[in-house]
Every structure is written in structure tokens, then in C-alpha cells.
Amino acid sequence: MIMHDRRKFLTTLGIVSTGSALASGSSRFCLDLEVPEDPWAYIRSQFPAAFGEVIHLNSGSAGVMPDPVREKYFELIAELNARPPYEVWNDWQDERMANKQRMSVLLGCSSDEITIVRNTTEGLNNVLFGMPLEHGDEVIYASCDYPYPVNALKQREKREGIVPVKVQVDIMTHSDEEIVALYEAAITQRTKLILLTHITHREGFIMPAKEICAMAHNYGVEVLVDGAHSFAHIQHNLREIGCDYYATSLHKWLNAPQGNGLLFIKEDKIPGIYPLASADENAAESMVKFDYLGTRGFYNELGIGAALDFLDLTGIPQKQKHLHDLKAYWVERVREIRGVTIHSQTDYNHSCALASVALKKDGKLVRPEIFEKEYNLHFKLTGYPGNGFYRISPNIFTSFEDLDVLVSAFEELSVKG
């Protein structure tokens, strides 16, 4: 049960509960949390990753569980493995449905329109391979999209003759209106689907998803949103965005157990998507058809509830602001350093935690291994062919002092011989 201190804290912040353990106080899987006056210091204290030798600035690849979530997760593992798994799974159905309801409230959709998958890739593949497409049908994607769903399109191109159509998007120079126009210009009479990244994985750029969806629907084209970096990172509502399909990872910004993702399919689109695995034909018109996966680690999915409880400590709007403040703190300090180029738009409307930067000396990118070896800083090398840069992605356990180390490293490396 969430403590009364937390309820008082949330009321002070003006945060409405997602639904939930906080509201009902009835779930045996709720976290027992007491929140002091400084929520961010408390949150940081719950992540062992915050106190290791290496400063972890690669949360864009995967998040980590805070201690209370991890402890609850271990309890679930123990219970599932001590009893027959389907007996436990049957006992867990109320909690499972409650978790789905809480996430549907956060996303602005019905719980009957979502299912739990292993990650964004699996969610996207359910749609990209499950959508009936014929030889010559076109699917639009962009140069800034993640490679895995693009690979799915290329596989269907080889096997069935569909036509992937690439749009060249320049994050740093194109306006929102120009980006929408690029997608629109690529639409033909054979276009069936647009694959759209919500927050780009290299630059952390928030795409004009709502405007692209509205435009696409004017042409009768459906939209699949890759929301890998969206959920529990930025405030968004699927009804307002207007997408037909959406997939996200829960182990990134929700800090849920690894192997959790979410797939949304708009209610009237569910019957048209075949599941990746065979399912009972009686489930053809519901999201239940995606659950026919056999025995698995059911504790993974139940662990989502504890992660949602931890998210409730701040709520998404407060979390989004804090992550943006962390990003702005280091970006504004390195921007003027000699040899530094920022590869992200960093205003509040187009970014949150993620931003990308390059440090070059004599025309060559300083290798990220140098940052790790000399300053204990870990982040991701990314970019495009011939244009490499670093993606810096702090998390809620990152401190401003951690980012001072990052800034100092840029300053020192920019002048070292």
C-alpha cells in the first residue's frame, strides 16, 4: 500500500493518480513507499546504478529497475516458481488487468486496445508482419527510423514484393511543417501505411506525430507509431495523436523489468491484424489473440505494477520537466566549447531527456571510449554514415553533479593534445 505521505506529496504537486494501487490501496503487489521532501534525491537513492564507478548516461538503450521495483520483482519470481505456473497466473489476473487499465489511462485509450509484448520491436513486428499487404503496396518510413522495423519492411519486400518508400528527414533543418510535407509528398495510391517514429532514437527529436496522422488519414493511409522512447518519458495521448497502431518499451523510461513492452491497436483495426503466433480463431477480434504464447516468465508482466507505482511518485509531467532540465543543464554548458556540435533540437517541444553531441579534434570524432576510460562516463555512439555523434541520455537517477563531470570532460578533451 502506498503510504499517506505519498498521497500528500502527490496532492501538493497536483498529480492525479493513474489508477491504481494509489487509488485503491488494495493490491498485494503495491509498493510501500515513504517519500521525503526532496523526491529526486529519494528517487536517486533507490537506484544502485546511480552509485557505481561509471556514470550511466545511456538510459536510451535500456532503463534499470529501482530497488523497490526489483525487490517486488524477485517476490514475483519466487512465487511463480514455487507453484504450478498457470495456477499462479490465474491468481494474478486481477492485478494484470489493473496494470493494463493504469497504462490505458496514461495513454488515453481503452485497456481492450492494448496487450503486453516483450519490447517495441515485437510490438511493431506484430503490425508490420500481421497487416495484409499485397505485391506493390507501399509503406513509407524515414531516414531517422530505428533499423529493426525497417528490416521488417525489407523482409516483406523480398518475400512478398511490398515497396518500402524512404523519406529523408533532416532533424536539424526541417520544420514540423516541412516534415509533414515530406511524408505527404511520398504518398501515392498504393500507400497503405506510414511507419512513424515518435521520438527519434539518435537525436531524441519529438516528431509532429499528431499532424502526420491527421494528414495520412486524409489519404486513407494508416499510421504505426514507434513509441520506444515515449511511454513514461513524455506526456502524450494516443487518441489525440490519432495513430492506428503504437508500440513502446516499458523497460526503458518506465524502469520496468526487462522484457516488457506494450502494443496498442485501435479497436476497429484489431480484426485486420494477424498475430505473429497462431491463436484461437474465436479471439480474432480482440487483443487476446496476441497472448497465445505459451508458458513464459509471467512475473515480468506483473512487475509492471510496481514500476507504475514508482512512476506515481512524480507522475509523467513532473518527470518530463525534470528530465528536460537535466538535458538542458549539460547542453547549454557544452554548446560553446570548441569542437562541439549539437545534433539535436533541444527546446521543450521537440526534446526531453535525450540529446546528441559530437566533439571533434582535427576533424575526427573523439572516441567515446576515451570518456569512459578517463572520466568514467558511459554513453552511446550513434549517428549516420559519415556523421557520428554521441547520444547522451540521463535518467531520473542522474544528478546535476554527474552532468558536471560530463561538461568538465568535454572542456578538458577539447584542449588536450
TATATA-V363088 format. One record per pair of residues at least 24 apart in sequence whose C-alpha atoms are under 8 Angstrom apart, sorted by the first residue. I is the first residue (numbers start at 1). GAP is how many residues later the second one is. Records with the same first field share a line. If there is no record, write none. Layout:
I->GAP ; GAP
This chain:
1->24 ; 25 ; 26 ; 27 ; 29 ; 30 ; 31 ; 32
2->28 ; 29 ; 30 ; 31 ; 32
3->29 ; 30 ; 31
5->29 ; 30
6->27 ; 28 ; 29 ; 307
9->26
10->303 ; 304
15->299 ; 300
16->299
17->295 ; 298
18->84 ; 85 ; 87 ; 88 ; 294
19->82 ; 83 ; 86
20->78 ; 79 ; 82
21->288
22->287
27->68
29->43 ; 66 ; 276 ; 277
30->275 ; 276 ; 279
31->37 ; 38 ; 41 ; 275 ; 278 ; 279
35->278
39->274 ; 275
40->356 ; 357
43->353 ; 354
44->352 ; 353 ; 354 ; 355
45->352
47->350
49->348
50->347 ; 348
53->323
54->318 ; 322 ; 323 ; 324
55->321 ; 322 ; 323 ; 347
56->321 ; 322 ; 323 ; 338 ; 342
57->320 ; 321 ; 322 ; 323 ; 335 ; 336 ; 337 ; 338
58->320 ; 321 ; 322 ; 333 ; 334 ; 335 ; 336
59->193 ; 194 ; 334 ; 335 ; 336
60->141 ; 169 ; 192 ; 193 ; 294 ; 333
61->191
62->189 ; 190 ; 191
63->188 ; 189 ; 190 ; 191 ; 192 ; 193 ; 332
64->187 ; 188 ; 191 ; 192 ; 193
65->190 ; 191 ; 192 ; 242
66->189
68->238
69->187 ; 234 ; 237 ; 238 ; 241
70->187
72->231 ; 234
73->184 ; 226 ; 227 ; 229 ; 230 ; 233
76->223 ; 226 ; 227
77->222
80->218 ; 219
85->210
89->209
92->210
95->207 ; 210
96->205 ; 206
99->203 ; 205 ; 206
106->131
107->129 ; 130 ; 131
108->129 ; 130 ; 131
109->128 ; 129 ; 130
112->155 ; 174 ; 175
113->151 ; 152 ; 153 ; 154 ; 157 ; 173 ; 174
114->148 ; 149 ; 150 ; 151 ; 173
115->147 ; 148 ; 149 ; 172 ; 173 ; 175 ; 176
116->144 ; 145 ; 146 ; 147 ; 185
117->142 ; 143 ; 144 ; 145 ; 146
118->131 ; 141 ; 142 ; 143 ; 144
119->128 ; 129 ; 130 ; 131 ; 132 ; 140 ; 141 ; 142 ; 143
120->106 ; 107 ; 108 ; 127 ; 128 ; 129 ; 141 ; 142 ; 143
121->27 ; 28 ; 126
123->123 ; 124 ; 125 ; 138 ; 139 ; 140
124->25 ; 100 ; 102 ; 122 ; 123 ; 139
125->24 ; 27 ; 151
126->147 ; 148 ; 149 ; 150
127->97 ; 118 ; 146 ; 147
128->24 ; 25
129->27 ; 145 ; 147
130->143 ; 144 ; 145 ; 146
131->141 ; 142 ; 143
132->140 ; 141
133->29 ; 59
134->26 ; 27 ; 28
135->25 ; 26 ; 27 ; 28
136->25 ; 26 ; 27 ; 54
137->24 ; 25 ; 26 ; 53 ; 54 ; 55
138->24 ; 25 ; 26 ; 27 ; 52 ; 53 ; 54 ; 55
139->24 ; 25 ; 26 ; 52 ; 53 ; 54 ; 55 ; 56
140->24 ; 25 ; 26 ; 27 ; 43 ; 46 ; 47 ; 51 ; 53 ; 54 ; 55
141->24 ; 25 ; 26 ; 53 ; 54 ; 55
142->24 ; 25 ; 26 ; 27 ; 53 ; 54
143->24 ; 25 ; 26
144->24 ; 25 ; 53 ; 56 ; 57 ; 58
145->51 ; 52 ; 55 ; 56
146->51 ; 54 ; 55
171->32 ; 34 ; 173 ; 174
172->171 ; 172 ; 173
176->31 ; 32
179->29
180->28 ; 31 ; 32 ; 35
183->29
184->31 ; 32
191->30
192->28 ; 29 ; 30
193->28 ; 29 ; 30 ; 31
194->27 ; 28 ; 29 ; 30
195->28 ; 29 ; 30 ; 31
196->27 ; 28 ; 29 ; 30
197->28 ; 29 ; 30
198->27 ; 28 ; 29 ; 30 ; 31 ; 32
199->27 ; 28 ; 29 ; 30 ; 31 ; 152
200->29
201->28
202->154 ; 180 ; 181 ; 189
203->140 ; 141 ; 142 ; 151 ; 152 ; 153 ; 188
204->140 ; 146 ; 147 ; 148 ; 149 ; 150 ; 151 ; 152
205->139 ; 140 ; 145 ; 146
206->143 ; 144 ; 145
207->143
209->32
210->30 ; 31 ; 32 ; 33
211->30
213->28 ; 29 ; 30
214->28
228->24
229->24
232->79 ; 84
233->83 ; 86 ; 87 ; 119 ; 120
234->82 ; 83 ; 86 ; 118
235->81 ; 82 ; 85
244->25
250->54
253->142
254->53 ; 54 ; 57
255->52
256->47 ; 48 ; 50 ; 51
257->43 ; 44 ; 46 ; 47
258->42
259->41
260->40 ; 41 ; 44
319->77
320->32 ; 33
321->31
322->74
323->29 ; 30 ; 71 ; 72 ; 73
324->24 ; 27 ; 28 ; 29
326->27 ; 68 ; 72 ; 73 ; 74 ; 77
327->25 ; 26 ; 27 ; 28 ; 66 ; 67
329->71 ; 74
330->73 ; 74 ; 76 ; 77
331->24
333->74
334->73 ; 76 ; 77
337->73 ; 74 ; 77
338->76
339->75
343->46
353->40 ; 41 ; 42
354->37 ; 38 ; 39 ; 40
355->36 ; 37 ; 38
356->33 ; 34 ; 35 ; 36
357->32 ; 33 ; 34 ; 35
358->30 ; 31 ; 32
359->30 ; 51 ; 55
360->54
361->53
365->24
371->38
375->30 ; 34
377->29
